[in-house]
Structure formats: C-alpha cells, structure tokens
Amino acid sequence: MSLLDWLPFFKPREPQLDPEEARKLLTTRYNQFRLLIQANTKTHELIAELEEALRGFHPYGIHYVRALCTRISVTVYQMIRQLNELNPEAYSALFDRFKEIQEQISAQLEPVSFSGEGALVLDFAHVGRDQADLCGPKMAMLGEAAKSLGLRIPAGFVVTTAAFRCFMHKDGLQDEIDRIIQATDFENRDEVFQVSSRVMQLIIKSDLSDEISSAIMDGYVRLKKALGHEVNLAVRSSALGEDMEGSAFAGQYSSILNVDSDSLLLAVKEVMASKYSMQAMAYRSSRGLKDEDVAMSVGCIEMVDPVASGVAYSRNPVNVRDENISIYSVWGLPRAVVDGSTETDEFAVSRGPSPQVVERRVAEKCEKYICDVGEGVCRTELLDSCRNDPSLTDEQALLVSDVAVRIEEHFGPPQDIEWALTESGEFYLLQCRPLMLLNEHSGQINNTLDLPDALFSGGRTASPGVGVGPIVPIRKSAEALSFPDGGVMVIKQALPEYAALLNRCSAVISEHGGMAGHLANVAREFGVAALFGVNGAMDLFSEGQIVTVDADGHGVYSGPVEVLLTEKPRRRLMKGSPVQAVLRKAARHIVRLNLTDPDGPNFKPSKCRTYHDIMRFCHEMGVREMFGFGISDKYIMAASKQLICNVPKQFWVLDLGNGVSPEGEDDDRCVLMEHIECIPMRAIWAGMQAVPWDGPPAIHGKGLMSVMFESTMNPNLNIGTHSTYTHKNYFMISKNYCCLQSRFGFHFCGVESLVGDRSSENYASFQFKGGAANPERRRLRAKFIGSILDEFDFRVRIREDNMQARLEGLGRAEMEYHLKILGYLITHTRQLDMIMTNPAQVDLYRARFFKDFELFTA
C-alpha cells in the first residue's frame, strides 16, 4: 500500500474490466434466467398432464404416477437452482421447503404396491385400468371393457413393459441402439431408413432371456388349456402413449396375425422392434416424445375368424356434438378397413332410446382378408353374388352402435372401436381407443344436437365443461371486487390473479392464454368451464348478456341451452380406482396455488405449501432479479458497443447471445441497427422511431417555475452530478430477450421483454419514474401513462411517480405490437409532467397518442 492510499481525498483508480470477461458474466446471468423460464414452462406442461390424469378419462398405472411426480420434482428443483444462481444469498430457504414438500409427496407414493406390478406376463383376466403402464393403454382398455362392461373380447395375455425393458437392457442392447441413434442425421431420410432397418434387425436377432421366453410360453399353455384346443394368436403392439387422446400412433407399430406357437417368440420380438420403425420414430419426433418415454408391451390374443368386421366411431371425428354413430364394415377380417385397401360399407345410426339406421351406403367389395390355413392372413376375391351385399344387417349395425355407445359412456371420450362378428353371430371387441377429434371448429357445424346458431365458434378448451350465466367483463382489477356469483368472466388475458374469482364463476372466456397457464390449471381444479383464444371477446359480448359456454364443443350461445346443460357428463374411467386415489393425494402437494399476490406479505419461501407455490415464487423473483440485474454498471459499460443511429442520444448494446448478426460482430466498438436481430429490441426501436418527437410542450409560467424550483432542490436532476440518473442508455439483448435501461430528459425508464414463438413464456415489463416538475405533476404523469397502458391490457401498479406495468402470455405478433407502444411512450412522454395540471392539454396529447398507435399493427 502506498502513502497516497492513506490520504482521505485520494481515491485509487478502479482497474479496467476486460470487455469479454464482463460480457461472459452477464451472458451467464441471462442464461440462468432463460433456464429458469424454460423449467417453469415445462413444469406447467407437466402439471397440466397431471390434471388431465386426475380427470380420469384415460387409464394409467402406479409407475406412471411415480414417474410423473418425479418429472415435476425435477423441473421444480431446476427452477429453484437457477433462481439461487441469480442470487445465491436470498433464496436458499426454498431448498428446505422443496425437500419438505417432496417428502410429503413421497409418503403418498412409496408404500403403495399393486397386483401384477413388475410381472413379465399378465393374463387378460388381470388386466384393467390400473395396469396401463404395464400393458399399455390399448390392452388396458380392452381388459377394462371386458371386466366392467361384460363385453366379449378374445382370450389372451400381455407381454408387459417390464419384459420389454428387461429384454432391451440384456447384454447392453439398449445402449447399443442409443449409440446408433445418437449418431443419426434425422434430416437425411435415407440415413434414417438405414438406421431403422439396422436397429430393428438388431432387436429381432437378439435372444430373449430364458425367464422372458418361459413366461411367454407359459402364458400360451395356460391360454390353450383354458380354450381346450391349439390356438393361433394376433400379436399386437400396446406401447405406452399408444391409443391415447392426442397421440394415437395409429398404424405406426406392427401387428402380426394368425401366429402359431412355434412362431410366437419371433413375432413378439418383431412387434417390439417396430418401436424403431421409420414411421414410428418420425411420429414420436413430430409429437415431441423421446424414445425413452415409450416402452412396448405386446398383446397376444386369440385369433378371431369373423364373417364381417370393421370400425365404429361413437361420434363424428370433426364434430363432438354430432351424436350419430358411424360404422364402417367389410367381409372377413377388419384389416381391409384399417389399411384402406378396399371400399367399405358405411352405416349411420342415431343415438337415443330408439336408435335406428338413418343412413347406409353399400360399396362394391371385391376382396376380403381371411386367416390362412397355415399361419398369417391372405387376401381372396369375393364371389360376385356377395360383392354388392351389405356386410351387416340393420340389426347387426344396431348391435355394433350399442356397444360403441356403452364404451363411450364408460370410458368418457368419444371412441374409435374395432370389432368382429363371427358366423354364429357372436360379437367380439378387438380394440377401443379415444377418437381423434379436430381441435378447432370452423365454418358451419352440422350438429345432431338441436343447438341454436353460435355467437362464437372456435377457441381452445382450457378447462372442459359447460357453464351458463351473465357476461361480466373485467377490464381493470377493481372490477373484480364486484364480480357476481354465477357470472361468466370475460378477460383479455388469463392472468393468475383471476383465479380468486373461480369459485364464483360459471365459466371463463379469455382472448389469450393457454391450458398450461395458472388460470387454466386452477379452473380445471375447480371444474369451471374455460374457453381461451376467443378473439375479440371483450367486444363480442354485451355486459349482462346471458350465454352458455360450451368449452368441450368450442362454442358460446345466447341464453341457456338446455340440451347442453342437461347433457350427461362424461364418465371418468379412473374414478374410484386405487391408482387415482394415490395420484389425488400426491396432487394436493403439487397443484394447488396459494401464492397469488406477489406484492402481499405472504409472498415468501416459508409460505410455499406446494410445488405450484414454489413455481410462482421462482418465476416472479426470477423476473425481478433479471430486471433489477444487481450487477454494477461497470460490467455493462465494459461489455457494450455503441449503437450507430440517427437520433440525438447515445445508446449502447450488450449482446448476451445471438442478438447481433455475425456481420455486426466485426466492429469491437460499434453496431448498426440493421445488424440487430433481437425481436423485442427491434419492436421497441420501431415504436421509438415511428413518429418524430415534436419537442417539449408549451408550458405556462407556473409549470416553468415548478421545473426550475425542482431542478435546484433535487440534486439528482443536475446532470453534472454523479448519480444513478446519469447512466447511459443500454440495451441488453439476445435473440428473444431485451432489457432497456434509459434516461430521456429527466425521467428514467426500463423495459424488459422476452418474445418468442412460445406464448406461455412471452412477457414485457415497463418501469417509468421521475421527471423535472414537482411531485404532484410527476405523479399525474405516471397515472397518465398507466391509464394508457391499462387500455392495452397491461397490469399497472403506481406508487407516487413510479409506474410499473407488465404484460404476458401473448403471441409473438401481439407482443411486438405492445412493445411498439412502449417504445412510442418512451419517446413521446418526455417533459409531459410540465402540463399535467392542464386537463385540456392532457386530453389533446392522449388523443394524439391513440391516433399514432393506429400506425402499429398487431
């Protein structure tokens, strides 16, 4: 230490920071925030999956419950870890709360065991709704239909996913397959085809363990003994995720028909290998499924030799409200219907106490599939005498339709069933699965229900059900205080704060929002019908207008619609099952949201009682940490480049990653606007530059004296003084992220925004503070800006002259539109505090602003 260091007036010069090191530090911080947001989005998706499982319309087992709870735990923990990386000293208490909640969930899961859990082979007598993770949904639903409805199904057994996993991990087979796939270029179709063939052959040539082989052949012996004769089998896929609503995997895996005992083990391996067929791998990729999420079980069922067979839909695939049952039938095996290789007969049967065939179309059927004398199936020509005969009588069509309706009533969703009729008239159910329905309704809808014309048709089902009540639009938070019981809440954005009103709502209509959001989660928990994506909803309906909201059918109707209100609710397949009871107990510590007010005294780690509370806390604090940044300005200054632009102000740009094109990286000191690739920055800048600033408003003597007096009394307004108000104007950017910290005149503003293709992650925050006039005028300007943003659906909070606003959950185009408005306000609210006590001038500027906003398009 030198003598100068002891002198009180001497301050040593701070060492210069390396710009690259400073940029790396800030980029790391942004990446931590980005990972937190990604984990938040993933956790919302998993909670939505959990809530769908709780509805109970689809079968699942205890392995699924444990795996889902574990996946949620992992993503919540990732959020906590990333938040603590942003601020290591503030949030360590979250780890303790997480551990306590995790132990509460584990206590509900660990002691539970179920019949058949871990078995290599299960006879159909033991297969039902609780065995879906062992037998796959296809076989689980077939077994459940036999158990609960008394329907005749082919006898058989299932080679479980436990056997599949044991086989795939024997001798490192799965590791070898993973190695091959990881080195594959999936953009190259020829390479994918070659890899698919190689992997499938690798599986087929591998030997099943003695334990698995013995279990399969023992299952065959038991089946032969029960039937009293040799039996050929249909060996069919039943993979996890197959035949589920939203991902049917129809035709993606193999089925091998008419297999004898000598060929059974090979056929089982061939079906297992079909997990890696080219079409199955492409399908999984398109649905966002990972290979490790899909385990294969194999159904080995008695081969039925039918006189006629086919497929039936319990509803219209393009309209859930069309109640006619559609039947497609052929002579012989149903393969001709499934693979579309021949014309089929079509029957439409009405629903109700007296069903009847209301429409029939008999096709010319030239061929049919039959069981070969040895094994397999063959195609044979039909005799001319029966080619044009209907493959079903009306009585048989009514029998098929009755079964389709019974299965729908039991399982809940509309059903797609495969069936067969023998020569003796016996009906066999071969398969049942949820019917794939179109998500959107468009044009004129042909309803068999007696429905009136819809006020609105479309949108997305965020929470299923039907609700009726008066329209109650909420444009401002204060309007929520007087929300009536039974009202239909109409909102612009599906914000978490509206969850407090759900116990009074009959239904929710929102212009924006997704089913993974907080409000959708809580609406499903409360059983409140919610329809999101209703464009223009705030202006489409009149306040007080009585409407019926049909979230399942994507429609809103005028007045009460009795046919919808008296409609029988869908039966919940898993209701009352032991597995669902376990999931429900675990969900109490996952789904419920208690922390709804981020400004309330209870918004702290110690008050987090569920994973959802932790998520809410981490997301809110993560945004604050990123917005506040908490890093000295010297790091930002060291890593920034000056923006070359035609405005009389200096802007500096800090690229956190992919915010500047490669061409713009060439200069170490400057960057051009044309090289900026940051989506939110370009939108903000477009708003700032859209209309030239006219300069300060004309002010009267009192306003001028107010400014002069404030300038002398407030040292922060002296530009020659070192203060936080004299910082440069900074854009911190990446491709999808922007944080602007800026000074315009005597006011200070900040914008933070994330904009991409995933609307659930998009948001914009705006902060505005300060001015040159007295406190009253500054407060009035903050209220003026807040009132404008309130018109554009920002959540606004004002404290003295500090205005904060936030918007979230909109699509990319909508977010860019709102960011242009923020950019415009940054430029054009300069020095307006001087005229805030003149109502006429305030009204003039407000009208001018809204006129200029018409330049922007959403």
LOLO-694610 format. One record per residue (C-alpha): x, y, z. Coordinates in pm, whole numbers, padded with zeros to 5 digits, always signed. Each point is the difference from the previous one (the first is absolute). Layout:
XYZ
...
This chain:
+00000+00000+00000
+00140+00342-00093
-00008+00318+00207
-00266+00144-00233
-00242-00274+00104
-00009+00150+00352
-00107+00342-00120
-00379+00054+00052
-00045+00194-00323
+00184-00250-00217
-00206-00269-00173
+00199-00255-00198
-00108-00061-00357
-00207-00314-00041
+00163-00263-00222
-00132-00024-00355
-00228-00297-00066
+00062-00234-00287
-00301+00049-00235
-00013-00369-00093
+00004-00111+00363
-00274+00252+00085
-00213-00123-00289
+00046-00362+00107
-00113+00086+00353
-00316+00170-00120
-00070-00270-00259
+00024-00264+00273
-00253+00191+00206
-00241+00022-00292
+00038-00372-00073
-00088-00080+00360
-00315+00206-00034
-00085-00167-00333
+00039-00346+00153
-00229+00102+00284
-00268+00109-00248
+00037-00324-00198
-00034-00209+00315
-00308+00201+00096
-00163-00069-00337
+00082-00371+00019
-00141-00026+00352
-00325+00164-00109
-00030-00254-00280
+00058-00287+00244
-00256+00137+00246
-00250+00025-00286
+00074-00367-00075
-00055-00087+00366
-00333+00182+00007
-00107-00182-00316
+00085-00328+00173
-00204+00106+00304
-00301+00049-00226
+00026-00374-00044
-00109-00045-00360
+00305-00210-00095
+00157-00302+00171
+00335+00016+00180
+00191-00197+00262
+00210+00069+00308
+00325+00009-00200
-00141+00289-00202
-00103+00183+00318
+00344-00037+00154
+00177+00100-00322
-00218+00308-00049
+00049+00122+00358
+00374-00054-00037
+00012+00200-00325
-00185+00287+00168
+00239-00011+00297
+00299+00020-00233
-00124+00307-00191
-00104+00183+00319
+00344-00066+00146
+00156+00140-00318
-00194+00323+00053
+00122+00030+00359
+00360-00067-00104
-00005+00261-00279
-00156+00262+00229
+00272-00062+00256
+00262+00036-00273
-00144+00346-00074
+00021+00096+00368
+00179-00257+00217
-00070+00179+00328
-00374+00065-00015
-00189-00320-00078
+00178-00294+00165
-00308-00057+00222
-00181-00132-00308
+00212-00315+00006
-00132-00085+00347
-00361+00060-00103
+00052-00209-00313
+00139-00289+00205
-00294+00011+00243
-00257-00001-00283
+00188-00276-00182
-00009-00216+00314
-00375+00057+00032
-00049-00117-00361
+00229-00302+00045
-00198-00107+00306
-00305-00036-00226
+00185-00201-00266
+00253-00231+00156
-00215-00233+00217
-00233-00084-00288
+00027-00321-00203
-00244-00149-00248
-00088-00341-00136
+00215-00099-00296
+00254+00275+00062
+00324-00108-00168
-00143-00321-00152
+00145-00113-00334
-00331-00142-00125
-00359+00076+00110
-00307-00200-00100
-00292+00211-00123
-00195-00101+00308
+00234+00225+00202
+00019+00291-00247
-00199+00319+00054
+00021+00374+00047
+00270-00013+00272
+00245-00198-00217
+00043+00254-00280
+00368+00057+00069
+00065-00376-00013
-00231-00093-00289
-00026+00326-00194
-00329+00188-00043
-00120-00219-00290
+00000-00328+00197
-00097+00171+00328
-00314+00146-00158
-00085-00332-00167
+00031-00182+00332
-00200+00272+00178
-00280-00025-00257
-00028-00373+00066
+00011+00040+00379
-00236+00292+00044
-00240-00038-00296
-00007-00376-00039
+00094+00029-00366
+00145-00300-00177
+00365+00046-00092
+00243-00258-00138
+00175-00201+00272
+00369+00066+00043
+00285+00144+00200
+00236+00300-00008
+00379+00004-00012
+00055+00304+00223
+00223+00305-00021
+00200-00155+00285
+00093-00287-00235
+00082+00249-00278
+00234+00200+00224
+00171-00315+00126
+00052-00117-00360
+00131+00337-00121
+00254+00029+00283
+00125-00358-00038
+00359-00010-00130
+00005+00379-00054
-00254-00010-00285
-00163+00335+00090
+00340+00171+00040
+00104-00118-00346
-00328+00125-00153
+00037+00338+00173
+00354+00030-00135
-00119-00069-00356
-00288+00247+00021
+00208+00280+00156
+00231-00005-00302
-00292+00026-00245
-00081+00305-00212
-00380+00001+00017
-00020+00254-00281
+00137-00265-00235
-00289-00236-00082
+00226-00263-00159
+00217-00011+00310
-00305-00027+00229
-00133-00288-00211
+00331-00184+00026
+00023+00059+00376
-00358-00118+00049
+00068-00324-00189
+00326-00056+00186
-00153+00052+00344
-00305-00216-00070
+00219-00285-00126
+00221+00037+00306
-00304-00049+00226
-00144-00292-00198
+00335-00184-00003
+00051+00044+00375
-00111-00283+00228
-00268+00040+00263
+00116-00108+00344
-00104-00346+00118
-00219+00166+00264
-00192+00209-00256
-00030-00286-00250
-00134-00234+00268
-00251+00259+00122
-00135+00051-00355
-00030-00372-00077
-00158-00066+00340
-00258+00263-00088
-00070-00180-00326
-00040-00336+00177
-00247+00149+00247
-00198+00152-00290
-00007-00330-00193
-00116-00184+00311
-00278+00252+00065
-00126-00023-00360
+00047-00375-00027
+00175+00004-00337
+00303+00127-00191
-00035+00372-00064
+00152+00244-00244
+00055+00353+00125
-00018+00361-00109
+00322+00156+00133
-00066+00373+00037
+00190+00303+00124
-00112+00181+00314
+00267+00263+00064
-00010+00267+00268
-00155+00306-00161
-00172-00205-00271
-00375+00050-00041
-00002+00300+00235
-00199+00314-00076
+00224+00231-00204
+00255-00267-00101
-00169-00312-00134
+00307-00141-00181
-00255-00160-00234
+00179-00241-00234
+00349+00099+00115
+00082-00333+00167
-00031-00358-00124
-00277-00254+00047
+00059-00360-00114
-00309-00214-00052
-00069-00374+00019
+00326-00092+00179
+00048-00359+00121
+00192-00105+00310
+00323-00078-00190
+00019+00356-00137
-00121+00180+00314
+00334+00108+00149
+00122+00135-00335
-00328+00188-00054
+00028+00161+00346
+00351+00124-00084
-00117+00134-00336
-00274+00204+00169
+00250+00127+00258
+00239+00093-00282
-00273+00204-00171
+00055+00267+00265
+00289+00101-00225
-00180-00013-00333
+00071+00305-00213
-00358+00126+00025
-00015-00053+00379
+00323+00194+00059
-00126+00284-00223
-00335+00003+00180
+00166+00021+00342
+00218+00283-00123
-00301+00195-00132
-00181-00046+00335
+00302+00102+00207
+00031-00345+00161
+00335-00147+00097
+00090-00362-00072
+00052-00068+00372
-00358+00112+00071
-00140-00283-00215
+00013-00359+00128
-00166-00279-00197
-00237-00263+00131
-00138-00269-00231
-00351-00140+00003
-00026-00368-00093
-00369-00067-00063
-00210-00275-00146
-00040+00035-00375
-00366+00055-00091
-00119-00119-00342
-00292+00239-00072
-00261+00001-00271
-00004+00381+00016
+00198+00262+00189
+00093+00364+00000
+00029+00327+00188
-00259+00217+00174
+00019+00363+00119
-00229+00098+00286
+00005+00363-00119
+00084+00200-00308
+00382+00046-00004
-00039+00363-00112
-00287+00093+00233
-00034-00126+00357
-00365+00113+00002
-00102-00225-00290
-00151-00294+00188
-00044-00245-00288
+00209-00317+00021
+00200-00069-00318
+00073-00363-00093
+00235-00122-00274
-00010-00372-00078
+00133-00264-00242
-00016-00374-00047
+00269-00198+00183
+00277+00153+00215
+00000+00377+00078
+00341+00051-00158
-00166+00125-00320
-00165+00283+00197
+00309+00088+00202
+00246+00014-00289
-00249+00158-00244
+00069-00260-00266
-00362-00053-00107
-00338+00172-00005
-00208-00036+00316
-00368+00002+00084
-00106+00303+00207
-00286+00025+00248
-00118+00295+00213
-00204-00088+00309
-00188+00256+00207
+00045+00019+00375
-00279-00009+00255
-00262-00226+00152
-00107-00123-00346
+00312-00010-00216
-00036-00078-00366
+00211-00014-00314
-00047+00346-00152
+00243-00038-00289
+00172-00285-00182
+00236-00024-00295
+00085-00346-00135
+00326-00018-00194
+00114-00251-00258
+00243-00216+00196
+00221-00202-00231
+00234-00158+00256
+00023-00103+00364
+00272-00107+00245
-00020-00344+00162
+00219-00215+00226
+00235-00221-00198
-00017-00376+00053
+00355+00000+00137
+00073+00338+00153
-00032+00365-00091
-00280+00151-00207
-00073+00009-00368
-00215+00205-00233
-00260-00180-00208
-00249+00108-00261
-00367+00014+00094
-00263-00181-00199
-00209+00218-00227
-00311-00101+00195
+00106+00183+00321
+00215+00284-00130
-00289+00245+00011
-00174-00147+00304
+00017+00200+00326
+00251-00155+00238
-00234+00082+00293
-00372-00025+00049
-00176+00291+00168
-00031-00209+00317
+00374-00063+00002
+00073+00370-00063
-00219+00083+00302
+00194-00254+00207
+00333+00159-00096
-00130+00352+00069
-00132-00106+00341
+00343-00131+00098
+00167+00322-00123
-00235+00213+00214
+00052-00221+00307
+00376+00024-00037
-00015+00380-00036
-00222+00030+00307
+00245-00211+00198
+00331+00148-00116
-00115+00361-00046
+00143+00133-00327
-00154-00084-00340
+00130-00340-00108
+00158-00165-00302
-00067-00376+00030
+00107-00300-00206
-00241-00296+00004
-00080-00335-00159
-00310-00217-00047
+00034-00378-00033
-00207-00235-00215
-00206-00088+00308
-00080+00367+00066
+00237+00049+00297
+00135+00353+00041
+00369+00048+00089
+00157+00328+00103
+00353+00010-00143
+00109+00351+00099
-00132+00326+00142
+00177+00334+00019
-00085+00370+00028
-00119+00143-00329
+00231+00264-00143
-00203+00320-00033
+00091+00322-00179
+00101+00272+00248
-00169+00287-00177
-00352+00047-00134
-00028+00195-00320
-00277+00105-00231
-00350-00139+00041
-00021-00284+00249
-00243-00282-00077
-00133-00084+00347
-00235-00284+00070
-00068+00168+00334
-00271+00263-00034
+00234+00294+00054
-00067+00363-00095
+00241+00202-00211
+00314+00073+00198
+00100+00353+00098
+00356-00124-00027
+00156-00323-00125
+00368-00084+00049
+00263+00050+00267
+00176-00256+00219
-00132-00208+00288
+00202+00109+00304
-00237-00173+00244
-00281-00232-00114
-00368+00035+00076
-00304+00219-00058
-00100+00314+00191
-00280+00255-00024
-00029+00348+00143
+00019+00375-00069
+00302+00145-00178
+00225+00187+00245
+00299+00162-00175
+00296+00095+00219
+00213+00277-00143
+00154+00129+00323
+00094-00173+00321
-00248+00207+00197
-00290-00150-00197
+00082-00341+00145
-00116+00116+00344
-00365+00009-00109
-00001-00323-00202
-00339-00173+00046
-00059-00366+00082
-00066-00203-00314
+00146+00252-00243
+00185-00086-00318
+00337+00172+00040
+00126+00158-00324
+00362+00116+00002
+00275+00100-00238
+00273-00208+00160
-00018-00313+00214
+00187+00157+00294
+00064-00193+00324
-00168+00269+00209
-00341-00092-00145
+00022-00344+00163
-00146+00155+00317
-00332+00045-00186
-00039-00355-00128
-00210-00112+00296
-00257+00255-00117
+00025-00064-00376
-00224-00217-00210
+00248+00023-00289
+00302+00194-00126
+00057+00151-00345
+00343+00144-00076
+00144+00154-00313
+00345-00135+00079
+00156-00274+00208
+00089-00368-00015
-00097-00314+00186
+00339-00013+00173
-00051+00337+00172
-00087+00063+00364
-00360+00098-00064
-00069-00305-00217
+00154-00225+00265
-00220+00137+00276
-00311+00003-00224
+00041-00374-00056
+00051-00051+00372
-00327+00184+00071
-00182-00166-00290
-00083+00334-00166
-00046-00004-00377
+00261+00222-00168
+00032+00093-00368
+00319+00183-00099
+00107+00150-00331
-00337+00176-00056
+00115+00287-00218
-00171+00329+00074
-00192-00141+00297
-00001+00332+00189
-00200+00161-00282
-00181-00309-00128
-00241-00036+00292
-00213+00256+00183
+00032+00045+00376
-00285-00179+00176
-00085-00209-00307
-00094-00358+00102
+00209-00257-00187
+00079-00370+00009
+00369-00082-00032
+00069-00343-00148
+00373-00047+00055
-00005-00359-00130
-00178+00099-00322
+00192+00329-00039
-00315+00213-00015
-00178+00287+00175
-00380+00025-00036
-00257+00263+00089
-00213-00084+00303
-00021-00334+00182
+00034-00300-00235
-00183-00278+00181
+00125-00281-00224
+00356+00084+00111
-00085+00065+00363
-00182-00334+00035
+00263-00195-00194
+00130-00303+00187
+00351+00066+00132
+00281-00211-00133
+00075-00297+00222
+00341+00002+00159
+00162-00338-00059
+00253+00026+00285
-00247+00141+00254
+00016-00201+00319
+00303-00203-00108
+00284-00048+00252
+00252+00148-00241
-00198+00321-00045
-00041+00027+00377
+00379-00002+00035
+00040+00265-00270
-00267+00219+00159
+00178-00008+00338
+00333+00085-00160
-00161+00279-00207
-00104+00185+00316
+00366+00084+00050
+00058+00087-00367
-00292+00175-00171
-00161+00243+00241
+00111+00363-00024
+00000+00204+00320
+00245+00280-00092
-00203+00219-00234
+00102+00352+00106
+00369+00072-00065
-00028+00326+00196
-00168-00158+00303
+00172-00069+00334
-00030-00378-00045
+00193-00009-00327
+00313-00162+00146
+00164-00344+00007
-00133-00097+00341
-00359+00032-00129
+00052-00239-00295
-00216-00303+00074
+00000-00166-00343
+00224-00036-00305
-00231+00246-00177
+00072+00259+00270
+00374-00051-00048
-00040+00039-00377
-00194+00324+00042
+00256+00138+00242
+00300-00098-00214
-00151+00146-00315
-00084+00333+00161
+00332+00033+00181
+00190-00111-00309
-00155+00282-00201
+00083+00251+00275
+00359-00121+00028
+00048+00022-00375
-00170+00338-00024
+00186+00147+00297
+00312-00175-00130
+00190+00064+00324
+00332+00039-00182
+00214+00314-00001
-00037+00226-00302
+00372-00031-00062
-00052-00356-00131
-00266+00119-00242
+00213+00292-00117
+00303-00221-00056
-00182-00255-00215
-00217+00236-00209
+00027+00144-00351
-00140+00334-00111
-00307-00014-00223
+00047+00215-00311
-00336+00163-00065
-00152+00328-00119
-00133+00120+00337
+00156+00269+00219
+00063-00245+00284
+00261-00262+00070
-00109-00363+00030
+00223-00290+00092
-00064-00365-00081
+00110-00300+00205
-00046-00325-00196
-00074-00289+00236
-00008-00247-00287
-00141-00007-00356
-00142+00352+00031
+00236+00140-00265
+00061-00152-00343
+00350-00133-00079
+00060+00305-00223
-00057+00227+00300
+00262-00182+00208
+00287+00121-00217
+00033+00341+00169
+00110-00011+00366
-00143+00344+00079
-00310+00065-00211
-00306-00179-00134
-00260+00104-00259
-00375-00038+00047
-00019-00208-00315
+00216-00262+00175
-00232-00029+00300
-00190-00331-00007
-00163+00029+00344
-00377-00030-00051
-00113+00217+00294
+00266+00267-00054
-00098+00043-00364
-00364+00044+00107
+00086+00253+00272
+00225+00192-00239
-00273+00003-00267
-00235+00165+00251
+00263+00252+00106
+00065+00102-00362
-00354-00024-00143
-00094+00366+00056
+00255+00283+00044
-00015+00173+00338
-00144+00353-00026
+00211+00127+00285
-00116+00110+00346
-00357+00124+00042
-00072+00370+00040
-00021+00072+00371
-00135+00289+00202
+00190+00193+00263
-00102-00219+00293
+00121-00311-00179
+00331+00161-00086
+00050+00124+00356
-00080-00353+00124
+00274-00147-00217
+00255+00264+00097
-00077-00042+00370
+00022-00381-00018
+00331+00020-00188
+00156+00201+00279
-00143-00214+00282
+00063-00349-00144
+00376-00069-00047
-00074-00310-00204
-00127+00222-00280
+00334+00176-00035
+00166-00174-00291
+00339+00107+00123
-00058-00196+00318
+00095-00368+00022
-00320-00192+00061
-00187-00304-00126
-00196+00240-00223
+00305+00079-00215
+00056-00353-00127
+00016-00063-00371
-00285-00159-00195
+00055-00376-00023
-00161-00280-00199
+00094-00343+00140
-00116-00247-00263
-00011-00354-00134
-00206-00135-00289
-00319-00007+00209
+00087+00215+00303
+00045+00372+00053
+00060+00216+00307
+00010+00377-00062
+00117+00240+00269
-00035+00357-00121
-00018+00365+00092
-00208+00241-00209
+00019+00354+00127
-00064-00014+00374
-00196-00326+00004
+00137-00349+00016
-00145-00313-00145
+00071-00367-00038
-00146-00263-00227
+00058-00371+00035
-00151-00248-00243
+00021-00358-00118
-00164-00072-00336
+00005-00327-00194
-00229-00255-00157
-00117-00144+00334
-00264+00241+00125
+00004-00149+00351
+00354+00135+00048
-00054+00346-00153
-00022+00311+00217
+00083+00370+00012
+00069+00212+00309
+00015+00381-00005
+00119+00237+00273
-00028+00378-00014
+00115+00243+00269
+00101+00357+00061
-00031+00331-00177
+00099+00363+00031
-00322+00143+00147
-00129-00012+00355
-00118-00330+00159
-00367+00063-00081
+00064+00043-00372
+00229-00304-00005
-00268-00211+00167
-00257+00122-00252
+00226-00096-00290
+00053-00348+00146
-00379-00040+00025
-00042+00134-00355
+00242-00258-00144
-00151-00273+00217
-00351+00077-00123
+00117-00038-00361
+00170-00331+00065
-00306-00119+00190
-00194+00043-00326
+00244-00243-00163
-00042-00267+00271
+00317+00064+00197
-00020-00062+00373
+00086+00339+00145
+00129+00090+00347
+00068+00363+00098
+00175+00122+00312
+00063+00372+00012
+00176+00084-00330
+00114-00358-00059
-00214-00189-00253
+00050-00372-00068
-00190-00201-00261
+00014-00361-00113
-00148-00203-00284
+00044-00374-00063
-00126-00305-00182
-00061+00154-00345
+00118-00129-00336
+00301+00147-00175
-00192+00244-00224
-00207+00131+00292
+00310+00045+00214
+00178+00193-00274
-00304+00228-00034
-00001+00080+00373
+00376+00057+00003
-00040+00257-00279
-00244+00185+00226
+00256-00005+00282
+00266+00132-00234
-00230+00279-00111
-00079+00099+00360
+00370+00006+00090
+00057+00261-00270
-00316+00208+00023
-00061+00034+00374
+00309+00218+00043
-00070+00312+00208
-00376-00065+00005
+00013+00034+00380
+00013+00378-00060
-00356+00013-00140
-00168-00267+00217
-00209+00256+00192
-00157+00122-00326
-00286-00246-00084
-00053+00141-00349
+00362-00058-00099
+00000-00345+00160
-00307-00099-00204
+00164+00137-00314
+00312-00211+00048
-00202-00309+00088
-00203+00030-00322
+00319+00054-00201
+00164-00308+00152
-00292-00228-00083
-00010+00138-00353
+00369-00080-00044
-00052-00351+00141
-00205-00074-00311
+00331-00009-00188
+00084-00324+00177
-00154-00333-00092
-00056-00292+00238
